[in-house]
Amino acid sequence: MVYIYKGKKYRSMKFPMLEYIFNKLTENGTKGMTEDHTFTLKDISEGYRACGIPEPASISNTILDLTRKFGDITARLPPSIIAHGYDMRKKTGPDPKTGDNLAGEFVYVGVGNTLPAWHLWTEEPDQAIVVENKIPQKIAKYLSNDEGALFSAIDYCDVLSLAIYGHDHPNTILRIQNPMKWQPNEIDGLYFSDFEGLDTLYPTEAKALSTRDDINLVQMLGGYLTITQRLPNVKVIPLGIKMITNGMRIGVFVGADDHLEIARHIKVTFEPPIASWRSGPRRRGEPPIMMDSLFPDM
């Protein structure tokens, strides 16, 4: 979609607003041009007003929507900002100077470079397992291929216990709740285990086939830090889970103060298959695939 603002074409109606914020923070490109620049939700609202662009219903998703997928930097930022050597990432929490809620950050990476903000899966996992599909047939008939369906399959089939601790140790990782809204971050799913003798939390970032979104490491790090700062005596193991056709990729991560590193990549497939978990989103108005129509012998 092309958006025209003052006779200039943009890929997104958000881009003139981002230009306004960037120019404000750098005094039109004359100040701090190799420094990182954070901005707030208040800045976004001001930018929309200054550009005469209608403010969306939820400005809190403005930067998240631009950084959901790994892809060309031109889908995140206008050329005018990219030309100065900047990329952008989501940022949350209070601004230490003003107390306003942070929204994002222009990060100086150098011209031609981009932020390594997304997890890129290797083709071959460290481990591949087959999990019995225990989703009741009458439930499966209505199951979609979105994020909620991913968590349903995880819970019905005890996926995390079997993937992380093995088939000999079922029911060792249990759901606390989905989602967990611990400000300033929302964690898609939060799980618990004391199997190894220590209370362990598994904050989970989930991505579905229906959206084709990628695992954003900046977003995962924010959730991880939120928990470790609130609960410093609890062990925390972040998980990134991406739905694939009839299965999922589970990334078990190790957290640090400023980044996450993957420790193990587990590929899970279901037997018998989950019929509605096919590649790509359903068309508007199209119902889920009915399990018994594909597998009449079940």
N, C-alpha and C positions, 0 to 999 in steps of 0.2 A: 504494500500500500504506500502510495506517495502522498506526502503531506506538504502543502505549499504554504510558506510563511514569508510574507513580504517579498513575494516573487521568487523565492528560493525554494528548491525542492529538497525535502528531507525524507528519510526512510520512516520516520516516526514523528508523531506530534510531540513526543517527549524531547526531541533533540533541540528545538529552539529554547526550551526551558533549561536544558543542561548547558547550552551555550551561555545563557544569561548567568547561571550560577558560576560557571568556570570563569567568565570574564569579570564577574564581581570579585571572586576570590583572588584572581591574579592581576587585578586592575588592568584589564584588557591586554593581558599577556606581557606585562612589564614587571611583574613581581613574583618571586618564588617559582620560576619556571622549571626548576629541577627538583622541586619539593612536592610532597604529597599534600592533598587538600581535602579535608573532610567537609561534608555538608549535611544539613539537617532536613527534617520534614518541613520545618518552617521555611527553609530556603526554597524547597520545591514549591510550596504553596505560593511564595512570593514570586518565584519564577514564572509560574503559570499566569498569575495576575499581570505581571509586567509584560508578558507576551500577548496578553489578551486571549489566552487559550483556556477553554472551560476546564476547570479542575475536575479530575475523575473522582468517583465516589470514595475510593480508598487510595490516598496518596502513599500509604505505607507499603503498597505493593509495587510502586513505580520502579524502583531499582531492581527488586526481585524479578519482575517480569522481564527486564532487559538482560538479566544474568542467569536465567533458568537453564539455558542450553549452551554447551560448548560449540563455538562456531566463530565465524569471521567477526573481527572486532568492529566492523562497520555496522553490525546489527546491534551493538551496544552504545556506540558513540558516533557523533557526527564527524565528518572529515576535519573540521576546523580544530577539534580537540585532539584527534589522533595525530594530526600533523605536528603537534608540539611534543609528541612522545608519551602520551598518556593513555592508560587503560582505566577501567572503572570496576569497582567491586561494591557489593552491599556492605554496610557497616551498621551495627546496632549499638544501643546503650546510650547513656547521657553524654552530651558534649561536655568535656571537663571545663571548658571556659564559660559556657552559658547555661548548661543544664538542660538545654533543648535535646529532644530525641534525634540521634544521628540517623541518617538514611543511607549514605554512601560515601565513597571516597574516590577521588581522582588520583590514581597512582602513577607516578613517573616511572616508566619502564624503558624509555629510550625509543627513538623512532624505529619502527619496524618490528618491535617486540610486543609481546602480550603477556598478561598475567597467567601463571600456571594455576588457575583457580578451580579447575574441574578435574575430577578423577577420570582417567582414561583406562578402561579395562584392557587387560591383556587377553589375547584370544584364548590361550590355554590357562585354565585355573590351576591353583596349587592343589586343589582337591575337587573331585566331582562325586556327588552322591545322588542316589535315587531315593525319593521319599514317597511312601504310600499316600495316595490321594484319599483322605478320609472325609472329604467334604460330603455331607449327605446329598444324595441325588436330587431330592426335592429342593434343596438350597442351591445346588450347583446350577439348576435350571435358570436361576435369576442372577447368577454371579456375573459381574462385569469385568473389565480389565483395567480398572482405575486403582488409585492408591488404597482405597478402602478394601477392595477385593484382595489386594496383595496382603494386607494385614489379616483378613479373614482366612486366607490360605495358610499363612504363618501360624495362626492360632489353632485352626482345626487340625492341622497336620503336625503340630509341634516342631516346626521346621528349625527354629533356632537351637533347640536342645540337641536335635539329631545332627545338625550341621556343625555345631561348635564342640559338643561333647561326645558325639557319636551315638549310634543306634543302641548301644548298651546302656545309655543313660537318658531315657526319656523323661519329660516333665521336669527338667532341671532349670530351664529358663522360662519364666512366666511373665505374662503381660501385667504391667501396672495400669497404664491407660494410654489411649490414643485419641487425640494428641495430648501433649503436656505443654501447657502454655505458661512457661516460666519466663516472665519478662526479663530482658527485652527480646527473647527468642521463643519461637514455637518449635517444639520437638515433635516430629511426626508420630513417633511411638516410643514408649519408655518401657523397658523390660528389666526383670530382676532375677538374680540367682545368688544362692549361697552355697552352691554345690562344692566349691573349693574351700569352704570354711570362712569366707569373707564376703560380706554383703557387696554385691557387684551390680552396678546399673549399666544398662545397655541403651543409651540414647540412639534412636534409629532414624536415619534420613531415608525416605522411601521415594522411588520414582517409578511411574507406571508406564505401561505400553500406550495408554490412551493419550498421554501428553508428550511422550518421547523426550522428556526432560533428562538432564544429566545431573550427576552428583556434584553439587557445588561445595568444594572443600572449605570455602570461607564461611558459608552458612553452617556447615557441620561443626567447624571450629567454634563458632559463636555459641552453639548449643552445648558443646563440651565444656567450654570455659564457664558458662552459666552454672552448670551443675557443680563443677569442681570448686568454684568460688563459694557456692552456697553450702556444699557438703564436702569439706576438705578431707574428711576421714573415710570417705567412701571410694571404693575402686570404681573407675569409670572406663568402659570400653566402648568407643563409638562404633556404630555399624552404618554402612552405606549399602542399601539394597536396591537393586534395579530389576524390575520385572522384565523377563524375556519370554519368548514363545514357550508356553508350557513349563515355566520355571522361573528362576531368579538367580542373579549373581549377588553374592554377599561379600562385602569387603569388611574385614575385621581390622580396625585401625588402632594405632597407638598415638596418643595425644601428647603434645608438648605445649608450651606457653604460646607459641606463635605459629604452629603448623600441625598438620596431621600426616602420618605416614601409614601406608597400608602394610599390615603384617601377614595377612592371609586372604586369598581370593578363593571362595568356595562357589562352585556352580551346582545348583540344585535343579533336578527335573522331577516331574511327578509321574507316577504310574498307578492307575491309568491317567491319561492326560487330562488337563483342565481345558475343556473345550473352548471356553470363551477367551482364553489367553492366546490370541493369535497376534500376528504382527500388525501394528497400526491401530488407530482409533476407529470406533464405529462411526458410520455416517449419522448425521443429525436425524433423530427419530427412529433409528434402527434399533430393534430390541436386542438383548443379549442372545448369543447362540444357545439353543436349548441342548443340554447335554444328551438327553435321550434321543434327540433327532440325529445326533452324530454317532452315538454308540448304543444302538437299539438292543444289544445283548446285555447291557449292564443291568 
